[in-house]
């Protein structure tokens, strides 16, 4: 290996490990210097609340990508959970939320069975639910936006605990749980092992199929949680809009955070920081009077760069 190739490999490794943190720090410094009122408490609260659903979904996506899979149906699961909430709010907020999460669990288990037991490629298996899930959500809601007025339910989207918004607190709790799951449990080690080499994991006697079903179920439940929180924050259930393109935002956060698309590794802190980075990029461009389309193009450039860095690291 030449000195140049070695340097490129080291640079790729450093960027994949620490690039997302440097990017967030650079954006923060830029905004402190050039964006009016950026340091206000209200602005920080807004940025965190808007990043929370992406962060929650990305945590589940990180587990799926850690197994060398992908889940394109997370946005549809969010829409499905949003559509179910108004139907059952008459029985109380708790049953309504429980049913929404149960729907997410069933959707994830369905994806997991297709991938683990039927051997369908993850991108194809979850694409089916991407289309069918949102269609079902629109049928349930009769294609209409439904206003939600239950104050207890709305507290999930607008309330706070000791000054911390509920959605942000939920994202932090889920991040801690997923981090412990990956680093401290047998299940987490199985996820990483399966992503590293599924055939070897099967030969070693690991419960590959059960683990895959569990991973997709967890991912869909987290997407359902994000759907519930988004519905509460908007005070309305809109299956046509809730979770739209969320799968792309989640995948971007995961990849930018350093989890390779080839599996075998899950970076929880990097995923959370990746979600924050995507929100900061969009907010920075919008606050400087650039259209949201420019933020989408910037996000696309970031994910291409992240994938290229990962490819450089793995190919050398």
C-alpha positions as a Markdown table, in Angstrom:
| # | Residue | x | y | z |
|---|---|---|---|---|
| 1 | Unk | 0.0 | 0.0 | 0.0 |
| 2 | Unk | 1.4 | 3.4 | -1.0 |
| 3 | Unk | 1.8 | 6.3 | 1.4 |
| 4 | Unk | -0.9 | 8.2 | -0.5 |
| 5 | Unk | -3.4 | 5.3 | -0.3 |
| 6 | Unk | -2.6 | 4.9 | 3.4 |
| 7 | Unk | -3.2 | 8.6 | 4.0 |
| 8 | Unk | -6.5 | 8.5 | 2.2 |
| 9 | Unk | -7.6 | 5.5 | 4.2 |
| 10 | Unk | -6.7 | 7.3 | 7.4 |
| 11 | Unk | -8.5 | 10.4 | 6.3 |
| 12 | Unk | -11.6 | 8.3 | 5.4 |
| 13 | Unk | -11.6 | 6.6 | 8.8 |
| 14 | Unk | -11.2 | 9.9 | 10.6 |
| 15 | Unk | -14.1 | 11.5 | 8.6 |
| 16 | Unk | -16.4 | 8.6 | 9.2 |
| 17 | Unk | -15.6 | 8.6 | 12.9 |
| 18 | Unk | -15.6 | 12.3 | 13.7 |
| 19 | Unk | -16.8 | 14.1 | 10.6 |
| 20 | Unk | -20.4 | 14.5 | 11.8 |
| 21 | Unk | -19.3 | 16.1 | 15.1 |
| 22 | Unk | -17.0 | 18.5 | 13.3 |
| 23 | Unk | -19.8 | 19.4 | 10.9 |
| 24 | Unk | -22.3 | 20.1 | 13.7 |
| 25 | Unk | -19.7 | 22.2 | 15.6 |
| 26 | Unk | -18.9 | 24.2 | 12.4 |
| 27 | Unk | -22.6 | 24.9 | 11.8 |
| 28 | Unk | -23.2 | 25.9 | 15.3 |
| 29 | Unk | -20.3 | 28.4 | 15.2 |
| 30 | Unk | -21.5 | 29.7 | 11.8 |
| 31 | Unk | -25.0 | 30.3 | 13.2 |
| 32 | Unk | -23.7 | 31.9 | 16.4 |
| 33 | Unk | -21.7 | 34.4 | 14.2 |
| 34 | Unk | -24.1 | 35.1 | 11.4 |
| 35 | Unk | -27.7 | 34.0 | 12.3 |
| 36 | Unk | -29.8 | 36.5 | 14.3 |
| 37 | Unk | -31.2 | 35.2 | 17.6 |
| 38 | Unk | -29.7 | 31.8 | 17.1 |
| 39 | Unk | -28.6 | 31.5 | 20.8 |
| 40 | Unk | -32.1 | 32.1 | 22.1 |
| 41 | Unk | -33.7 | 29.4 | 24.2 |
| 42 | Unk | -36.8 | 29.4 | 21.9 |
| 43 | Unk | -34.7 | 28.7 | 18.8 |
| 44 | Unk | -32.8 | 25.8 | 20.5 |
| 45 | Unk | -36.1 | 24.4 | 21.6 |
| 46 | Unk | -37.5 | 24.6 | 18.1 |
| 47 | Unk | -34.5 | 22.9 | 16.5 |
| 48 | Unk | -34.6 | 20.0 | 19.0 |
| 49 | Unk | -38.3 | 19.5 | 18.7 |
| 50 | Unk | -38.1 | 19.4 | 14.9 |
| 51 | Unk | -35.1 | 17.0 | 15.0 |
| 52 | Unk | -36.7 | 14.6 | 17.6 |
| 53 | Unk | -38.9 | 12.6 | 15.2 |
| 54 | Unk | -36.1 | 12.1 | 12.8 |
| 55 | Unk | -33.8 | 11.1 | 15.6 |
| 56 | Unk | -36.3 | 8.5 | 16.9 |
| 57 | Unk | -36.9 | 6.9 | 13.5 |
| 58 | Unk | -33.2 | 7.0 | 12.7 |
| 59 | Unk | -32.4 | 5.0 | 15.9 |
| 60 | Unk | -34.5 | 2.2 | 14.6 |
| 61 | Unk | -33.1 | 2.6 | 11.1 |
| 62 | Unk | -29.6 | 2.3 | 12.5 |
| 63 | Unk | -30.4 | -1.2 | 13.9 |
| 64 | Unk | -31.8 | -2.3 | 10.6 |
| 65 | Unk | -28.8 | -0.9 | 8.6 |
| 66 | Unk | -26.6 | -2.6 | 11.2 |
| 67 | Unk | -27.9 | -5.9 | 9.9 |
| 68 | Unk | -27.1 | -4.9 | 6.3 |
| 69 | Unk | -30.7 | -4.1 | 5.7 |
| 70 | Unk | -32.9 | -1.0 | 5.1 |
| 71 | Unk | -36.5 | -0.1 | 6.0 |
| 72 | Unk | -38.2 | 2.2 | 3.4 |
| 73 | Unk | -41.6 | 1.9 | 5.2 |
| 74 | Unk | -40.9 | 4.0 | 8.3 |
| 75 | Unk | -42.7 | 7.0 | 6.8 |
| 76 | Unk | -45.7 | 4.9 | 5.9 |
| 77 | Unk | -45.8 | 3.5 | 9.4 |
| 78 | Unk | -45.8 | 7.0 | 10.8 |
| 79 | Unk | -48.8 | 7.8 | 8.6 |
| 80 | Unk | -50.6 | 4.7 | 9.7 |
| 81 | Unk | -50.1 | 5.4 | 13.4 |
| 82 | Unk | -51.3 | 9.0 | 12.8 |
| 83 | Unk | -54.4 | 7.8 | 11.0 |
| 84 | Unk | -55.3 | 5.3 | 13.8 |
| 85 | Unk | -55.0 | 7.8 | 16.7 |
| 86 | Unk | -58.2 | 9.8 | 16.1 |
| 87 | Unk | -60.2 | 6.7 | 15.6 |
| 88 | Unk | -59.6 | 5.5 | 19.2 |
| 89 | Unk | -59.1 | 8.8 | 21.1 |
| 90 | Unk | -62.7 | 8.4 | 22.3 |
| 91 | Unk | -61.5 | 5.5 | 24.5 |
| 92 | Unk | -58.8 | 7.7 | 25.9 |
| 93 | Unk | -55.3 | 8.7 | 24.9 |
| 94 | Unk | -53.6 | 5.6 | 26.3 |
| 95 | Unk | -55.6 | 3.1 | 24.3 |
| 96 | Unk | -55.2 | 5.2 | 21.2 |
| 97 | Unk | -51.5 | 5.4 | 21.5 |
| 98 | Unk | -51.3 | 1.7 | 22.4 |
| 99 | Unk | -53.2 | 0.7 | 19.2 |
| 100 | Unk | -51.0 | 3.0 | 17.1 |
| 101 | Unk | -47.9 | 1.4 | 18.5 |
| 102 | Unk | -49.4 | -2.1 | 18.1 |
| 103 | Unk | -50.0 | -1.3 | 14.4 |
| 104 | Unk | -46.3 | -0.4 | 14.1 |
| 105 | Unk | -45.3 | -3.6 | 15.8 |
| 106 | Unk | -47.4 | -5.7 | 13.3 |
| 107 | Unk | -46.0 | -3.7 | 10.3 |
| 108 | Unk | -42.4 | -4.3 | 11.5 |
| 109 | Unk | -43.0 | -8.0 | 12.2 |
| 110 | Unk | -44.5 | -8.3 | 8.7 |
| 111 | Unk | -41.3 | -6.7 | 7.2 |
| 112 | Unk | -39.1 | -8.9 | 9.3 |
| 113 | Unk | -40.9 | -12.1 | 8.2 |
| 114 | Unk | -40.6 | -11.1 | 4.5 |
| 115 | Unk | -36.9 | -10.5 | 5.0 |
| 116 | Unk | -35.9 | -13.3 | 7.4 |
| 117 | Unk | -38.2 | -16.1 | 6.5 |
| 118 | Unk | -39.1 | -15.6 | 2.9 |
| 119 | Unk | -35.6 | -14.3 | 1.9 |
| 120 | Unk | -36.9 | -11.1 | 0.1 |
| 121 | Unk | -34.4 | -8.3 | -0.2 |
| 122 | Unk | -35.1 | -5.6 | 2.5 |
| 123 | Unk | -35.4 | -2.8 | -0.1 |
| 124 | Unk | -38.1 | -4.8 | -1.9 |
| 125 | Unk | -39.9 | -6.1 | 1.2 |
| 126 | Unk | -40.2 | -2.7 | 2.8 |
| 127 | Unk | -41.0 | -0.9 | -0.5 |
| 128 | Unk | -44.3 | -2.9 | -0.5 |
| 129 | Unk | -45.3 | -1.5 | 2.8 |
| 130 | Unk | -44.0 | 2.0 | 1.8 |
| 131 | Unk | -46.7 | 2.1 | -0.8 |
| 132 | Unk | -49.4 | -0.1 | 0.8 |
| 133 | Unk | -49.0 | 1.4 | 4.3 |
| 134 | Unk | -49.6 | 5.0 | 3.4 |
| 135 | Unk | -52.5 | 3.9 | 1.1 |
| 136 | Unk | -54.1 | 2.1 | 4.0 |
| 137 | Unk | -53.6 | 5.1 | 6.3 |
| 138 | Unk | -55.4 | 7.3 | 3.7 |
| 139 | Unk | -58.2 | 4.8 | 3.5 |
| 140 | Unk | -58.6 | 4.8 | 7.3 |
| 141 | Unk | -58.6 | 8.6 | 7.4 |
| 142 | Unk | -60.8 | 8.8 | 4.3 |
| 143 | Unk | -58.2 | 11.0 | 2.8 |
| 144 | Unk | -59.0 | 13.8 | 5.2 |
| 145 | Unk | -57.0 | 15.8 | 7.7 |
| 146 | Unk | -58.5 | 15.2 | 11.2 |
| 147 | Unk | -58.2 | 17.7 | 14.0 |
| 148 | Unk | -57.2 | 16.4 | 17.4 |
| 149 | Unk | -58.4 | 18.2 | 20.5 |
| 150 | Unk | -57.7 | 15.9 | 23.4 |
| 151 | Unk | -55.5 | 17.9 | 25.8 |
| 152 | Unk | -53.8 | 14.9 | 27.4 |
| 153 | Unk | -52.8 | 13.6 | 24.0 |
| 154 | Unk | -51.7 | 17.0 | 22.7 |
| 155 | Unk | -49.4 | 17.3 | 25.8 |
| 156 | Unk | -47.2 | 14.7 | 24.1 |
| 157 | Unk | -46.4 | 17.2 | 21.3 |
| 158 | Unk | -46.5 | 20.5 | 23.1 |
| 159 | Unk | -45.8 | 19.7 | 26.8 |
| 160 | Unk | -42.6 | 19.5 | 28.7 |
| 161 | Unk | -41.0 | 17.9 | 31.7 |
| 162 | Unk | -38.9 | 20.2 | 33.8 |
| 163 | Unk | -38.6 | 22.5 | 30.8 |
| 164 | Unk | -37.6 | 19.7 | 28.4 |
| 165 | Unk | -40.1 | 19.1 | 25.5 |
| 166 | Unk | -41.7 | 15.7 | 25.8 |
| 167 | Unk | -40.6 | 14.7 | 22.2 |
| 168 | Unk | -37.0 | 15.7 | 23.0 |
| 169 | Unk | -37.1 | 13.8 | 26.2 |
| 170 | Unk | -38.5 | 10.7 | 24.4 |
| 171 | Unk | -35.7 | 10.9 | 21.8 |
| 172 | Unk | -33.1 | 11.0 | 24.5 |
| 173 | Unk | -34.6 | 8.1 | 26.4 |
| 174 | Unk | -34.8 | 6.0 | 23.2 |
| 175 | Unk | -31.2 | 6.9 | 22.3 |
| 176 | Unk | -30.0 | 5.7 | 25.7 |
| 177 | Unk | -32.1 | 2.5 | 25.4 |
| 178 | Unk | -30.8 | 1.7 | 21.9 |
| 179 | Unk | -27.2 | 2.4 | 23.0 |
| 180 | Unk | -27.6 | 0.0 | 25.9 |
| 181 | Unk | -29.2 | -2.5 | 23.6 |
| 182 | Unk | -26.4 | -2.4 | 21.2 |
| 183 | Unk | -23.5 | -2.3 | 23.6 |
| 184 | Unk | -24.7 | -4.3 | 26.6 |
| 185 | Unk | -27.1 | -7.0 | 25.4 |
| 186 | Unk | -26.8 | -10.3 | 23.6 |
| 187 | Unk | -29.4 | -9.1 | 21.1 |
| 188 | Unk | -27.2 | -6.1 | 20.2 |
| 189 | Unk | -24.2 | -8.3 | 19.7 |
| 190 | Unk | -26.3 | -10.6 | 17.4 |
| 191 | Unk | -27.4 | -7.6 | 15.4 |
| 192 | Unk | -23.8 | -6.5 | 14.8 |
| 193 | Unk | -22.7 | -10.1 | 14.0 |
| 194 | Unk | -25.5 | -10.7 | 11.5 |
| 195 | Unk | -24.6 | -7.5 | 9.7 |
| 196 | Unk | -21.0 | -8.4 | 9.6 |
| 197 | Unk | -21.5 | -11.9 | 8.2 |
| 198 | Unk | -25.0 | -13.4 | 8.1 |
| 199 | Unk | -23.8 | -16.8 | 6.8 |
| 200 | Unk | -21.2 | -17.2 | 9.5 |
| 201 | Unk | -23.8 | -16.1 | 12.2 |
| 202 | Unk | -26.2 | -18.8 | 10.9 |
| 203 | Unk | -23.4 | -21.4 | 11.0 |
| 204 | Unk | -22.5 | -20.3 | 14.6 |
| 205 | Unk | -26.0 | -21.0 | 15.7 |
| 206 | Unk | -27.2 | -17.5 | 16.3 |
| 207 | Unk | -31.0 | -16.9 | 16.0 |
| 208 | Unk | -30.6 | -14.9 | 12.8 |
| 209 | Unk | -34.3 | -15.0 | 11.7 |
| 210 | Unk | -35.6 | -14.1 | 15.1 |
| 211 | Unk | -33.2 | -11.3 | 15.5 |
| 212 | Unk | -34.0 | -9.9 | 12.1 |
| 213 | Unk | -37.8 | -9.9 | 12.8 |
| 214 | Unk | -37.0 | -8.2 | 16.1 |
| 215 | Unk | -34.9 | -5.5 | 14.5 |
| 216 | Unk | -37.6 | -4.6 | 11.9 |
| 217 | Unk | -40.3 | -4.7 | 14.6 |
| 218 | Unk | -38.3 | -2.3 | 16.8 |
| 219 | Unk | -37.7 | 0.0 | 13.9 |
| 220 | Unk | -41.4 | 0.1 | 13.0 |
| 221 | Unk | -42.5 | 0.7 | 16.7 |
| 222 | Unk | -40.1 | 3.7 | 16.9 |
| 223 | Unk | -41.6 | 5.0 | 13.6 |
| 224 | Unk | -45.0 | 4.7 | 15.1 |
| 225 | Unk | -43.8 | 6.6 | 18.2 |
| 226 | Unk | -42.6 | 9.4 | 15.9 |
| 227 | Unk | -46.0 | 9.4 | 14.1 |
| 228 | Unk | -47.8 | 9.8 | 17.4 |
| 229 | Unk | -45.6 | 12.6 | 18.5 |
| 230 | Unk | -45.8 | 14.4 | 15.2 |
| 231 | Unk | -49.6 | 14.1 | 15.3 |
| 232 | Unk | -49.7 | 15.5 | 18.8 |
| 233 | Unk | -47.4 | 18.4 | 17.9 |
| 234 | Unk | -49.5 | 19.3 | 14.8 |
| 235 | Unk | -52.8 | 18.9 | 16.7 |
| 236 | Unk | -54.0 | 17.0 | 13.6 |
| 237 | Unk | -53.7 | 13.6 | 11.9 |
| 238 | Unk | -52.7 | 14.0 | 8.2 |
| 239 | Unk | -51.7 | 10.7 | 6.7 |
| 240 | Unk | -50.9 | 12.4 | 3.4 |
| 241 | Unk | -48.1 | 14.4 | 5.0 |
| 242 | Unk | -47.0 | 12.8 | 8.3 |
| 243 | Unk | -43.8 | 10.9 | 7.7 |
| 244 | Unk | -43.4 | 11.9 | 4.1 |
| 245 | Unk | -39.8 | 11.2 | 3.0 |
| 246 | Unk | -38.9 | 10.3 | 6.6 |
| 247 | Unk | -37.2 | 7.2 | 5.3 |
| 248 | Unk | -34.7 | 9.3 | 3.4 |
| 249 | Unk | -34.1 | 11.6 | 6.4 |
| 250 | Unk | -33.5 | 8.6 | 8.7 |
| 251 | Unk | -31.1 | 6.8 | 6.3 |
| 252 | Unk | -29.2 | 10.1 | 5.9 |
| 253 | Unk | -28.8 | 10.6 | 9.6 |
| 254 | Unk | -27.6 | 7.0 | 10.1 |
| 255 | Unk | -25.1 | 7.1 | 7.2 |
| 256 | Unk | -23.8 | 10.5 | 8.0 |
| 257 | Unk | -23.5 | 9.4 | 11.7 |
| 258 | Unk | -21.0 | 6.7 | 10.6 |
| 259 | Unk | -23.0 | 3.5 | 10.5 |
| 260 | Unk | -21.9 | 1.8 | 7.2 |
| 261 | Unk | -24.6 | 0.6 | 4.8 |
| 262 | Unk | -22.7 | -2.7 | 4.6 |
| 263 | Unk | -23.8 | -3.5 | 8.2 |
| 264 | Unk | -21.8 | -4.9 | 11.1 |
| 265 | Unk | -21.7 | -1.7 | 13.1 |
| 266 | Unk | -24.3 | 0.6 | 14.8 |
| 267 | Unk | -23.2 | 4.1 | 15.9 |
| 268 | Unk | -26.0 | 5.5 | 18.2 |
| 269 | Unk | -24.4 | 8.8 | 19.2 |
| 270 | Unk | -23.4 | 9.4 | 15.6 |
| 271 | Unk | -27.0 | 8.7 | 14.5 |
| 272 | Unk | -28.3 | 11.2 | 17.0 |
| 273 | Unk | -25.8 | 13.8 | 15.9 |
| 274 | Unk | -26.6 | 13.0 | 12.2 |
| 275 | Unk | -30.2 | 13.9 | 12.9 |
| 276 | Unk | -29.2 | 17.1 | 14.5 |
| 277 | Unk | -26.9 | 17.9 | 11.5 |
| 278 | Unk | -29.7 | 17.5 | 9.0 |
| 279 | Unk | -32.0 | 19.8 | 11.0 |
| 280 | Unk | -29.2 | 22.4 | 11.4 |
| 281 | Unk | -28.5 | 22.3 | 7.7 |
| 282 | Unk | -32.1 | 22.9 | 6.8 |
| 283 | Unk | -32.6 | 25.6 | 9.5 |
| 284 | Unk | -29.4 | 27.4 | 8.5 |
| 285 | Unk | -30.3 | 27.7 | 4.9 |
| 286 | Unk | -33.9 | 28.7 | 5.6 |
| 287 | Unk | -32.9 | 31.3 | 8.1 |
| 288 | Unk | -30.7 | 32.8 | 5.5 |
| 289 | Unk | -33.6 | 33.1 | 3.1 |
| 290 | Unk | -32.8 | 30.2 | 0.9 |
| 291 | Unk | -35.7 | 27.9 | -0.2 |
| 292 | Unk | -36.2 | 24.5 | 1.4 |
| 293 | Unk | -35.3 | 22.9 | -1.9 |
| 294 | Unk | -31.7 | 24.1 | -1.3 |
| 295 | Unk | -31.7 | 22.3 | 2.0 |
| 296 | Unk | -32.8 | 19.1 | 0.3 |
| 297 | Unk | -29.9 | 19.4 | -2.2 |
| 298 | Unk | -27.5 | 20.1 | 0.6 |
| 299 | Unk | -28.7 | 17.0 | 2.4 |
| 300 | Unk | -28.3 | 14.9 | -0.8 |
| 301 | Unk | -24.7 | 16.2 | -1.2 |
| 302 | Unk | -24.0 | 15.3 | 2.4 |
| 303 | Unk | -25.2 | 11.7 | 2.1 |
| 304 | Unk | -23.3 | 11.2 | -1.2 |
| 305 | Unk | -20.1 | 12.4 | 0.6 |
| 306 | Unk | -20.8 | 10.1 | 3.6 |
| 307 | Unk | -21.3 | 7.1 | 1.4 |
| 308 | Unk | -18.1 | 7.9 | -0.6 |
| 309 | Unk | -16.1 | 8.2 | 2.7 |
| 310 | Unk | -17.5 | 4.8 | 3.8 |
| 311 | Unk | -16.6 | 3.2 | 0.5 |
| 312 | Unk | -13.1 | 4.6 | 0.6 |
| 313 | Unk | -12.6 | 3.2 | 4.1 |
| 314 | Unk | -13.9 | -0.3 | 3.3 |
| 315 | Unk | -12.3 | -0.7 | -0.1 |
| 316 | Unk | -8.7 | 0.0 | 1.0 |
